[in-house]
Structures are given as C-alpha cells and as structure tokens.
C-alpha cells in the first residue's frame, strides 16, 4: 500500500455550504506513525458506475465511503445530509486532450495550436463544474512546485485560430471543412475517445462539447464514448485520433519523462501521443537524471516550455477531489492533500459504535484487470493497492517520504567507469510476512526488481530501466546501484509494488497471468493475488463487488 492515492486539485475557493458540512478534521495534520490497523475485518469495494445510483446507495446505507464526488448537484445534496461528512483536498489531477501524432493531420503543429485556441475552457468548466474546477493551460497541475505557469497552451482566440491556419496554407471547402495545405480533399471524419456518460458524465459531455468546438473550426470530429477498459486498449494499441482523459499524477515532475520521451512510445507505455522530438528528449533526460533539486527544477521548467511549443496534448481542466463518509464510522484521515477515501483511512477506520462490521467502499468502475503487471487504471490500483506494499510511504500531510517496508534508507552518489551513479541502501522491517505466512526478505525485493527489469514490463519500465545491480547482503538489507545519478531514483525504486520471490519464479507469462484465478496450494482461500498488504483478496463478482478480509499478519495490527 505504501501511502495513499494522490488527490485532485483546483485553484478556486471552497463553497461555504460544503465547508460547513466538511469534517472538523479537514485540512488538519495527522500523525501517520500512530496509525494502527486495519480495524475492519471485512471490506467490500462495491462497483457503482452510475453517479445517481452511487448517491442513492450512500443515502440508503449501502455504501459507507463514496469518493470522487464530482457533480455540483450531488455535492450540495450530500452537504445538507447530517449523516455524512465531506472532505476536500488538493491534488494532482489534470484532464487533457491527446492527439495521435503518428498520423496526419494530428502531426501538424499549426492544427494542434489552432484547436487549442478554439476550446472555451473557462466556459466549459464553469458550466459543467459550477466552481469546483478550474481551466488548465499548464503541463503540470498548478499545485505542483515544479509547475511553470509561463509555459502554457494558447487560450481562447477563435479568430486567431482561423488566421493561423490560413497563414499556414489551410483552406475551407464549401461545407466549411478544413483542407490541409497543398491538399485537394478535406479532412476525413475523426473521433475523440472518452468514457461513457454512465461512468463519467461530465467527461463524456465535455468531450462532446470539445468536438463541437472543433467542428466550428472545420475539423470533422465527433465524440466516441466507450467503456473505459476498451478506451485504454484502443489507446494502448495506438488506434485513435484524439482522446479526452484525466490523470492523477505523482508528486514528482519526472512523470513528464514517461508521458513525452520517445523511448516511452511502446505498446502499453505512457507516451500515448507518440511524441518524438530530439530537443524535448534531451530536456526530459536532463530532468530524469538531474543530480539534485535545483537541476531538476531548471530541467522541468525548460521541458514544460518546449511542450507548450509542441502541444502534444491540450490541458483542459483540474479539479478538487471531494469524498463523503458515513458518520457511522470514525478514524478517517483527511488533510489538505488527502480526502478521506485514502489508504490511511482504511488502516484507521472503525465503526463509531458497536462491534466490528463490514465496510462498504464505492468503486467507480469495474477493475480492468487483476494482473498487477498489466494494470494501469486508478480503479485497478484501488484494488491492487490493498494487497501490495512498497518500501516507502507518502506522508498524508505534506507528501514527504515515510518509512514503510523499509525502516531506513540511505542515498549516495558513487563514482563509476561511466560517471557518477546513485546507490540506494535500504534496511527492511523484520516483522513483515507475506499473506501466505512466509517472511518478507530482501531476496523478495531483489527478485521483484530483476523480474520487472528482465521482462521490460511497460508499466514499470521507467522505474527499473537504469538498475545496474541489486544485492541482498542479508535478509533485511538491500542495495540497489543505478547506472547513473538521479534525484528521482529513490522514489522510482521505493514506490514499486513488491512480490514474493517464490511466486515470481512460477510465472510463465506475465502478460497472461491471472493470479486471482490460481489457488495457492495448501493455503485455503488464498489465491496468487497476494502480497504483504493490509487486506487479503477473497473474491470478485463482476459488476458487483470485490471482497477482502483483513490480513491478520499485517505488521501494523497491534499484537
């Protein structure tokens, strides 16, 4: 688990009505070192795709925790109900339109710039989110200390967009459809992929309105809402024109490397647009391998300015995260950067009165896969994050590093034949066990790192690609030496989910592995979907729920 889900951000004030209904602990610092748990014996993550159904389930007592409440009408409705507490938090959310730069006409920079100039971000966000979101033009959320506000996408200027295209040699046919320079045929019909209205109503409507703005310019685009898993597959396979998608970014700006470096344009990789630019690659490499914070900041600013010039994506909006929790539960954790629907809450929540009972937690969509090597969506990792731990945790107060499976760590820069390199030394906890009862050791961490690197698994490739060697001098000491020096290597290694060595040795094909279907011999009720985390997977009923029981071996449970 190793921390909590980063929450979403927006640069507008909280409405007074919601402030009045928010928990009294909202925004207050907590002491994560004092948290012990989990304190619930059984957890149901209930699949509720429809927002109306989710609100009704909350009001009827079928849900205890509902995160990611987005519709203003729902927020106002819940805030008036004294049975629930609301929490708000800043975070790293950003929604953007992406282009498939591998094919024409989306590879033409003047078209992308003109499109950015006809999308009325402010009006769309105002009408769809009623003050709970803000228009976004930067390539990192403004809450990030690395966000460069002068590096932004063009703002609304419809006449300027038409003049820009005309100057570049574009024209319009009799129907008003754009004709490329030196072309004889108008642009063919295209689509912008988005989730369905049933899953993400505001995103689906936003995609439709953006498509309408593009048609006014002469770009024949229509929205194509679809099941989110199918949408991700289309994007992973590079079978798309445009897409509208939201991201929850990590705290480090080297996410820019994963999104825009040419080496990350692989099937399943995060460079979904297919951007290939030598200058941007060099800037992102300077960011990725920055030896210290000042160098990282300088490289992050330069990279964002170059991205603003190329516009592989168009930032659209960023928003607050809002969560509702039944007051029948106590112990939730909410701070200025974490709403109550986070993993620290799962460790500390307990019924406000009476004995232990199941906790019902809303899951906004069905997990796409329960294979941790191919899982990529936030929904997937809401489930998997309960099973797998990391070496480091994230402080819910200020996003700094906390000990987790590693009690202590040391970062050194050492000399090597190819230049300086980073060496990470971790001292592991001695009271951690895998959910099958075997002890957690440094050999497991070593096996995980080498497995991810050997198989070049796209979702983890950026974190392990620079590993030069891994050693386990004893059961609770791990030393990782990188091929180069980077300010970010600690987080890359310390934030990886970890797997048992014995299990990794049995996996024949990580792509087709279905751990939830494979029983562990001699361990009744345990599947191969297990880790060291606070909850044990029991079953998944498609379209209904995922059920867990408390991991009685979890190291944070008082003995």
C-alpha positions as CSV (number, residue, x, y, z in Angstrom):
1,X,0.0,0.0,0.0
2,X,2.8,2.4,1.0
3,X,0.8,5.6,1.3
4,X,-2.3,6.9,-0.3
5,X,-3.9,7.8,-3.6
6,X,-2.9,11.3,-4.6
7,X,-5.9,13.5,-4.7
8,X,-7.1,16.1,-7.2
9,X,-6.5,19.9,-7.3
10,X,-8.2,23.1,-8.4
11,X,-7.4,26.8,-7.9
12,X,-10.8,28.0,-6.7
13,X,-12.2,28.6,-3.2
14,X,-14.3,26.1,-1.4
15,X,-18.0,26.9,-1.3
16,X,-19.3,27.9,2.1
17,X,-22.0,25.2,2.1
18,X,-19.5,22.5,1.7
19,X,-17.1,24.0,4.2
20,X,-19.9,23.9,6.8
21,X,-20.6,20.2,6.1
22,X,-16.9,19.2,6.0
23,X,-15.3,17.1,8.7
24,X,-13.8,19.2,11.5
25,X,-10.5,17.4,10.8
26,X,-10.4,18.6,7.3
27,X,-7.0,20.0,6.5
28,X,-5.6,19.1,9.9
29,X,-2.3,17.3,10.2
30,X,-2.3,13.7,11.3
31,X,0.4,11.5,12.9
32,X,0.8,8.6,10.5
33,X,3.3,6.9,12.8
34,X,0.5,6.5,15.4
35,X,-1.9,4.7,13.0
36,X,-2.5,1.0,13.7
37,X,-4.8,-1.3,11.7
38,X,-6.7,-2.1,9.7
39,X,-9.6,-2.2,12.2
40,X,-12.2,-3.7,9.9
41,X,-12.5,-7.5,9.4
42,X,-14.1,-7.4,6.0
43,X,-14.1,-4.9,3.2
44,X,-16.4,-4.7,0.1
45,X,-15.4,-2.5,-2.7
46,X,-18.7,-2.1,-4.4
47,X,-18.9,-1.4,-8.2
48,X,-21.3,1.5,-8.8
49,X,-20.7,3.1,-12.2
50,X,-23.8,5.3,-12.3
51,X,-23.4,8.5,-10.1
52,X,-27.2,8.6,-9.4
53,X,-27.0,5.0,-8.1
54,X,-24.0,5.8,-6.0
55,X,-25.7,8.7,-4.2
56,X,-28.8,6.6,-3.6
57,X,-26.6,3.7,-2.2
58,X,-24.9,6.1,0.1
59,X,-28.2,7.6,1.4
60,X,-29.7,4.1,1.9
61,X,-26.7,2.8,3.9
62,X,-25.4,0.5,1.1
63,X,-22.2,2.5,0.9
64,X,-20.1,3.9,3.7
65,X,-17.4,5.7,1.6
66,X,-18.0,7.5,-1.7
67,X,-15.0,9.2,-3.2
68,X,-14.6,11.3,-6.3
69,X,-17.9,13.1,-6.0
70,X,-17.9,15.4,-9.0
71,X,-21.4,16.7,-9.8
72,X,-22.2,20.0,-8.1
73,X,-25.8,18.9,-7.5
74,X,-24.5,15.8,-5.7
75,X,-22.1,17.8,-3.6
76,X,-24.9,20.2,-2.5
77,X,-27.2,17.3,-1.8
78,X,-24.8,15.4,0.4
79,X,-23.7,18.5,2.2
80,X,-27.2,19.0,3.5
81,X,-27.4,15.5,4.9
82,X,-26.1,15.4,8.5
83,X,-25.4,11.7,8.3
84,X,-22.3,12.3,6.2
85,X,-19.1,14.2,6.4
86,X,-17.5,15.7,3.4
87,X,-13.8,16.3,2.8
88,X,-12.0,18.3,0.2
89,X,-8.3,18.2,-0.8
90,X,-5.8,19.5,-3.3
91,X,-4.0,17.0,-5.5
92,X,-2.5,16.3,-8.9
93,X,-5.5,15.8,-11.2
94,X,-5.4,17.1,-14.8
95,X,-7.6,16.4,-17.8
96,X,-6.3,16.8,-21.3
97,X,-7.0,16.1,-25.0
98,X,-4.3,14.0,-26.6
99,X,-3.5,13.6,-30.3
100,X,-2.2,10.6,-32.2
101,X,0.9,12.3,-33.6
102,X,1.8,9.2,-35.6
103,X,-0.6,10.1,-38.4
104,X,-1.8,13.1,-40.3
105,X,-3.3,15.6,-39.7
106,X,-2.6,15.5,-36.0
107,X,1.1,15.6,-36.6
108,X,0.8,19.2,-37.9
109,X,1.6,21.6,-35.1
110,X,-0.4,24.5,-36.5
111,X,-3.5,22.4,-36.4
112,X,-3.0,21.4,-32.8
113,X,-2.3,25.0,-31.8
114,X,-5.5,26.2,-33.6
115,X,-7.5,23.5,-31.8
116,X,-6.2,24.7,-28.5
117,X,-7.4,28.2,-29.4
118,X,-11.0,27.3,-30.1
119,X,-11.7,25.2,-26.9
120,X,-13.5,27.5,-24.5
121,X,-12.0,26.0,-21.3
122,X,-13.3,28.6,-18.9
123,X,-16.9,28.5,-20.1
124,X,-17.0,24.7,-20.3
125,X,-15.5,24.3,-16.8
126,X,-17.8,26.9,-15.4
127,X,-20.9,25.4,-16.9
128,X,-20.1,21.7,-16.2
129,X,-18.5,22.0,-12.7
130,X,-20.1,25.1,-11.1
131,X,-16.9,26.3,-9.5
132,X,-15.5,23.0,-8.3
133,X,-12.9,23.0,-11.1
134,X,-10.6,25.4,-12.9
135,X,-9.5,25.7,-16.5
136,X,-5.9,24.4,-17.0
137,X,-3.3,25.5,-19.6
138,X,-0.1,24.2,-18.0
139,X,1.5,20.8,-18.3
140,X,1.7,20.1,-14.6
141,X,-1.1,20.9,-12.2
142,X,-0.5,24.4,-10.6
143,X,-0.3,22.7,-7.1
144,X,3.0,21.2,-8.2
145,X,6.0,23.2,-7.0
146,X,7.5,22.4,-10.4
147,X,4.7,23.8,-12.5
148,X,5.9,26.5,-14.9
149,X,2.9,28.9,-15.3
150,X,4.6,30.8,-18.2
151,X,4.7,27.6,-20.2
152,X,1.0,27.2,-21.2
153,X,-1.2,26.2,-24.1
154,X,-2.8,29.1,-26.1
155,X,-6.0,30.5,-24.6
156,X,-9.3,31.1,-26.4
157,X,-9.0,33.1,-29.7
158,X,-11.3,31.7,-32.4
159,X,-10.4,34.3,-35.0
160,X,-6.7,34.0,-34.2
161,X,-7.0,30.2,-34.8
162,X,-8.5,30.7,-38.2
163,X,-5.9,33.3,-39.1
164,X,-3.1,31.0,-38.0
165,X,-4.4,28.1,-40.2
166,X,-4.9,30.4,-43.2
167,X,-1.4,31.8,-42.9
168,X,-0.1,28.2,-42.8
169,X,-1.8,27.4,-46.1
170,X,-5.0,25.8,-44.9
171,X,-8.4,26.5,-46.5
172,X,-12.0,25.5,-46.2
173,X,-14.3,23.7,-48.7
174,X,-17.8,24.7,-49.5
175,X,-19.2,22.9,-46.4
176,X,-16.7,24.6,-44.1
177,X,-14.5,21.6,-43.6
178,X,-10.7,22.2,-43.4
179,X,-8.5,21.4,-46.3
180,X,-4.7,20.8,-45.5
181,X,-2.0,22.8,-47.3
182,X,-1.4,21.6,-50.8
183,X,-4.3,19.2,-50.3
184,X,-7.3,18.6,-52.5
185,X,-9.5,16.7,-50.2
186,X,-11.0,18.0,-46.9
187,X,-10.1,16.4,-43.6
188,X,-11.7,13.0,-43.1
189,X,-14.1,12.3,-40.2
190,X,-12.4,11.6,-36.9
191,X,-13.3,10.8,-33.3
192,X,-12.3,11.8,-29.8
193,X,-12.5,8.9,-27.4
194,X,-13.9,9.4,-23.9
195,X,-15.5,7.3,-21.1
196,X,-19.3,6.8,-21.3
197,X,-21.7,9.2,-19.6
198,X,-22.7,6.4,-17.3
199,X,-19.2,6.2,-15.8
200,X,-18.0,9.8,-16.2
201,X,-20.9,12.1,-17.1
202,X,-19.0,15.4,-17.1
203,X,-16.1,13.9,-19.1
204,X,-18.4,12.5,-21.7
205,X,-20.3,15.8,-22.0
206,X,-17.0,17.7,-22.1
207,X,-15.8,15.5,-25.0
208,X,-19.0,16.2,-26.9
209,X,-18.7,20.0,-26.4
210,X,-15.0,20.0,-27.4
211,X,-15.9,18.0,-30.5
212,X,-18.5,20.7,-31.3
213,X,-15.9,23.5,-30.9
214,X,-13.6,21.6,-33.3
215,X,-16.4,21.2,-35.9
216,X,-17.0,25.0,-35.8
217,X,-13.3,25.4,-36.8
218,X,-13.8,22.9,-39.7
219,X,-12.3,19.8,-38.1
220,X,-14.9,17.0,-38.6
221,X,-14.7,15.3,-35.2
222,X,-17.3,13.6,-33.1
223,X,-17.2,12.2,-29.6
224,X,-17.0,8.4,-29.3
225,X,-17.8,7.4,-25.7
226,X,-16.9,3.9,-24.8
227,X,-16.2,1.5,-21.9
228,X,-13.1,2.8,-20.2
229,X,-11.2,-0.5,-20.5
230,X,-11.9,-0.6,-24.2
231,X,-10.8,3.0,-24.5
232,X,-7.5,2.3,-22.8
233,X,-7.0,-0.7,-25.1
234,X,-7.6,1.4,-28.1
235,X,-5.1,4.0,-26.9
236,X,-2.5,1.3,-25.9
237,X,-2.8,-0.1,-29.4
238,X,-2.5,3.4,-30.9
239,X,-5.8,3.0,-32.7
240,X,-7.2,6.5,-32.2
241,X,-7.4,10.1,-33.4
242,X,-7.9,12.1,-30.2
243,X,-8.8,11.2,-26.7
244,X,-10.0,13.1,-23.6
245,X,-8.7,11.6,-20.4
246,X,-7.9,12.6,-16.8
247,X,-4.8,11.7,-14.9
248,X,-3.8,11.6,-11.3
249,X,-0.1,12.4,-11.5
250,X,2.6,11.5,-8.9
251,X,4.3,14.1,-6.8
252,X,7.4,14.2,-8.9
253,X,7.7,16.1,-12.2
254,X,9.6,13.3,-13.9
255,X,6.2,12.0,-14.9
256,X,6.8,14.3,-17.9
257,X,9.5,11.9,-19.0
258,X,7.1,8.9,-19.0
259,X,4.5,10.9,-21.0
260,X,6.6,12.5,-23.6
261,X,10.0,10.9,-24.0
262,X,10.3,9.0,-27.3
263,X,11.6,5.8,-25.6
264,X,8.3,5.5,-23.8
265,X,6.3,5.2,-27.0
266,X,5.8,1.4,-26.7
267,X,2.6,-0.6,-26.6
268,X,1.1,0.0,-23.1
269,X,3.6,2.8,-22.5
270,X,2.6,6.2,-21.2
271,X,3.8,8.2,-24.3
272,X,0.4,7.7,-25.8
273,X,0.6,10.6,-28.2
274,X,3.8,9.2,-29.9
275,X,5.7,12.4,-29.5
276,X,9.2,12.1,-30.9
277,X,11.3,15.2,-30.6
278,X,15.1,15.2,-30.1
279,X,15.1,18.6,-28.2
280,X,12.3,17.5,-25.8
281,X,14.1,14.1,-25.3
282,X,17.3,15.9,-24.2
283,X,15.4,18.2,-21.8
284,X,13.5,15.3,-20.3
285,X,16.7,13.3,-19.9
286,X,18.2,16.3,-18.1
287,X,15.1,16.2,-15.8
288,X,15.1,12.4,-15.4
289,X,18.8,12.3,-14.5
290,X,19.0,15.6,-12.6
291,X,21.6,15.1,-9.7
292,X,19.9,17.5,-7.3
293,X,16.7,19.6,-6.8
294,X,18.0,22.8,-8.4
295,X,19.0,21.0,-11.6
296,X,15.6,19.1,-11.6
297,X,13.7,22.4,-11.3
298,X,15.7,24.0,-14.1
299,X,15.1,21.0,-16.4
300,X,11.4,20.8,-15.5
301,X,10.9,24.4,-16.5
302,X,12.7,24.0,-19.8
303,X,10.8,20.8,-20.7
304,X,7.4,22.5,-20.0
305,X,8.3,25.4,-22.2
306,X,9.2,23.0,-25.1
307,X,6.0,21.1,-24.6
308,X,4.0,24.3,-24.7
309,X,5.6,25.0,-28.1
310,X,4.9,21.5,-29.5
311,X,1.5,20.8,-27.8
312,X,1.3,17.0,-27.9
313,X,-1.7,17.4,-25.6
314,X,-4.0,20.3,-24.7
315,X,-4.6,20.7,-21.0
316,X,-8.3,21.3,-20.2
317,X,-9.1,21.4,-16.5
318,X,-8.1,20.4,-13.0
319,X,-10.4,20.0,-10.0
320,X,-10.8,19.3,-6.3
321,X,-11.4,15.9,-5.0
322,X,-14.4,15.5,-2.7
323,X,-15.3,12.5,-0.7
324,X,-18.3,11.6,1.5
325,X,-18.1,9.2,4.5
326,X,-20.9,8.0,6.7
327,X,-20.6,9.3,10.3
328,X,-21.3,5.8,11.4
329,X,-17.5,5.4,11.0
330,X,-14.7,7.1,12.9
331,X,-11.0,7.4,12.3
332,X,-10.9,8.7,8.8
333,X,-7.8,10.7,7.7
334,X,-8.2,13.8,5.7
335,X,-5.7,16.6,5.1
336,X,-5.1,19.4,2.7
337,X,-3.8,16.9,0.2
338,X,-5.8,13.8,1.0
339,X,-9.6,13.3,1.1
340,X,-11.0,10.7,3.4
341,X,-11.1,8.0,0.7
342,X,-7.4,7.1,1.1
343,X,-5.4,4.1,2.3
344,X,-4.5,5.8,5.6
345,X,-8.3,5.9,6.4
346,X,-8.6,2.2,5.5
347,X,-6.0,1.4,8.2
348,X,-7.6,3.5,10.9
349,X,-11.4,3.4,10.3
350,X,-13.6,1.7,12.8
351,X,-17.4,1.7,13.5
352,X,-18.3,4.7,15.6
353,X,-20.3,2.5,17.9
354,X,-21.0,-1.2,18.3
355,X,-18.9,-4.2,17.2
356,X,-16.9,-4.8,14.0
357,X,-18.9,-4.9,10.8
358,X,-18.1,-4.8,7.1
359,X,-17.0,-1.6,5.4
360,X,-18.6,-0.8,2.1
361,X,-16.4,1.4,-0.2
362,X,-17.5,2.7,-3.6
363,X,-15.6,1.6,-6.7
364,X,-16.5,3.9,-9.6
365,X,-15.8,1.2,-12.3
366,X,-15.0,-2.4,-12.5
367,X,-11.3,-3.3,-12.4
368,X,-9.9,-3.7,-15.9
369,X,-7.6,-6.5,-14.8
370,X,-6.3,-8.0,-11.5
371,X,-2.9,-8.6,-13.1
372,X,-0.6,-6.2,-11.3
373,X,1.9,-6.3,-14.2
374,X,-0.6,-5.0,-16.8
375,X,-3.0,-3.0,-14.6
376,X,-2.9,0.7,-15.5
377,X,-6.1,2.4,-14.3
378,X,-6.8,4.1,-11.0
379,X,-9.7,1.6,-10.5
380,X,-7.3,-1.3,-10.9
381,X,-4.9,0.1,-8.3
382,X,-7.7,0.9,-5.8
383,X,-8.0,-2.9,-5.5
384,X,-4.4,-3.9,-6.0
385,X,-3.0,-1.2,-3.7
386,X,-4.7,-3.0,-0.8
387,X,-2.6,-6.1,-1.5
388,X,0.8,-4.9,-2.4
389,X,3.2,-2.8,-0.3
390,X,6.2,-0.6,-1.2
391,X,9.4,0.3,0.6
392,X,8.4,3.9,1.2
393,X,5.1,5.6,2.1
394,X,3.9,9.1,1.4
395,X,3.1,11.4,4.3
396,X,-0.6,12.4,4.0
397,X,0.3,15.8,5.4
398,X,3.0,17.1,3.1
399,X,3.8,14.3,0.6
400,X,7.3,13.7,2.0
401,X,8.8,10.2,2.4
402,X,7.9,7.9,5.3
403,X,9.4,4.5,6.3
404,X,7.2,1.6,5.3
405,X,8.6,-1.8,4.4
406,X,12.0,-0.1,4.6
407,X,12.7,1.2,8.2
408,X,15.6,3.3,7.0
409,X,17.4,4.2,3.7
410,X,20.5,6.0,2.5
411,X,21.1,7.6,-0.8
412,X,24.7,8.0,-2.0
413,X,26.4,9.2,-5.2
414,X,29.3,6.9,-6.1
415,X,31.9,7.0,-8.9
416,X,31.9,4.6,-11.8
417,X,33.6,4.0,-15.1
418,X,30.7,5.6,-16.9
419,X,30.4,8.5,-14.5
420,X,28.5,9.1,-11.2
421,X,25.8,6.8,-10.1
422,X,23.2,6.6,-7.4
423,X,23.4,3.8,-4.8
424,X,20.3,3.2,-2.6
425,X,20.7,1.2,0.6
426,X,17.5,0.0,2.4
427,X,17.2,-1.6,5.9
428,X,13.9,-3.6,5.8
429,X,11.5,-4.3,8.6
430,X,11.8,-7.7,10.4
431,X,8.2,-8.1,11.3
432,X,6.6,-8.4,7.8
433,X,5.1,-11.5,6.4
434,X,3.6,-12.4,3.0
435,X,0.0,-13.3,3.2
436,X,0.9,-17.0,2.7
437,X,2.8,-16.8,6.0
438,X,6.3,-16.8,4.7
439,X,8.7,-14.0,5.9
440,X,9.3,-10.9,3.7
441,X,13.1,-10.6,3.0
442,X,15.5,-8.6,0.8
443,X,15.5,-11.5,-1.6
444,X,11.9,-10.8,-2.5
445,X,12.7,-7.2,-3.3
446,X,15.7,-8.2,-5.3
447,X,13.6,-10.7,-7.3
448,X,10.9,-8.1,-7.9
449,X,13.3,-5.5,-9.3
450,X,15.1,-8.0,-11.5
451,X,11.8,-9.6,-12.8
452,X,10.4,-6.2,-13.8
453,X,13.7,-5.2,-15.5
454,X,14.3,-8.5,-17.3
455,X,10.8,-8.6,-18.7
456,X,10.8,-4.8,-19.6
457,X,7.2,-4.5,-18.3
458,X,5.9,-1.3,-19.8
459,X,4.1,0.0,-16.7
460,X,7.4,-0.3,-14.6
461,X,10.0,0.2,-17.3
462,X,10.8,3.8,-16.5
463,X,11.4,2.9,-12.8
464,X,13.8,-0.1,-13.3
465,X,15.5,0.6,-16.7
466,X,18.5,2.2,-15.0
467,X,19.2,-0.5,-12.4
468,X,22.8,-1.7,-12.8
469,X,22.9,-4.2,-9.9
470,X,20.9,-5.4,-6.9
471,X,22.3,-7.2,-3.9
472,X,20.9,-8.6,-0.7
473,X,23.8,-8.9,1.8
474,X,21.4,-10.3,4.4
475,X,17.7,-10.9,4.8
476,X,17.0,-7.3,5.8
477,X,19.4,-5.3,3.8
478,X,19.0,-4.3,0.1
479,X,21.5,-2.4,-2.0
480,X,20.5,-1.0,-5.5
481,X,23.1,0.6,-7.7
482,X,21.9,2.6,-10.7
483,X,23.8,3.1,-13.9
484,X,23.6,6.9,-13.4
485,X,22.8,9.5,-10.9
486,X,19.3,10.9,-10.5
487,X,17.4,12.9,-7.8
488,X,14.4,10.6,-8.6
489,X,15.8,7.1,-8.3
490,X,14.8,6.8,-4.6
491,X,11.1,7.3,-5.5
492,X,11.3,5.1,-8.6
493,X,12.6,2.2,-6.6
494,X,10.9,3.0,-3.2
495,X,7.4,3.3,-4.8
496,X,7.3,-0.1,-6.6
497,X,4.8,-2.8,-5.6
498,X,6.7,-5.9,-4.3
499,X,6.1,-9.5,-5.0
500,X,7.3,-12.8,-3.3
501,X,10.3,-14.4,-4.9
502,X,8.7,-17.9,-4.9
503,X,5.7,-16.7,-6.7
504,X,7.6,-14.8,-9.4
505,X,9.6,-18.0,-10.1
506,X,6.3,-19.7,-11.1
507,X,5.0,-17.1,-13.5
508,X,5.4,-18.4,-17.1
509,X,4.0,-15.4,-18.9
510,X,3.4,-12.1,-17.0
511,X,1.1,-10.8,-19.7
512,X,-1.5,-13.6,-19.5
513,X,-1.0,-14.3,-15.7
514,X,-4.4,-14.4,-13.9
515,X,-3.4,-14.6,-10.3
516,X,-7.0,-14.2,-8.9
517,X,-7.9,-17.5,-10.5
518,X,-5.0,-19.5,-9.3
519,X,-5.2,-21.0,-5.8
520,X,-2.1,-21.3,-3.6
521,X,-1.6,-25.0,-2.8
522,X,-2.1,-25.7,0.9
523,X,-3.5,-22.3,1.6
524,X,-7.3,-22.4,1.6
525,X,-8.9,-19.2,0.4
526,X,-5.6,-17.7,-0.8
527,X,-5.0,-17.0,-4.5
528,X,-1.8,-16.0,-6.2
529,X,-3.1,-12.4,-5.9
530,X,-1.3,-11.8,-2.6
531,X,1.3,-9.5,-1.1
532,X,2.2,-8.1,2.3
533,X,-0.7,-5.5,2.3
534,X,-3.4,-5.0,4.9
535,X,-6.1,-6.8,3.1
536,X,-6.4,-10.3,1.5
537,X,-8.3,-10.8,-1.7
538,X,-11.2,-13.2,-1.4
539,X,-13.4,-12.9,-4.5
540,X,-14.5,-10.7,-7.3
541,X,-18.1,-10.7,-8.6
542,X,-18.0,-8.9,-12.0
543,X,-20.2,-5.8,-12.0
544,X,-21.0,-6.3,-8.3
545,X,-18.1,-6.1,-5.8
546,X,-14.6,-7.1,-4.8
547,X,-14.4,-8.6,-1.3
548,X,-11.4,-8.6,1.1
549,X,-10.7,-9.8,4.6
550,X,-8.2,-8.3,7.0
551,X,-4.7,-9.6,6.7
552,X,-4.2,-10.8,10.3
553,X,-0.4,-11.0,9.7
554,X,-0.2,-7.3,8.7
555,X,2.6,-5.6,10.6
556,X,0.6,-2.6,11.7
557,X,-2.0,-4.6,13.6
558,X,-1.3,-4.4,17.3
559,X,-0.2,-7.7,18.8
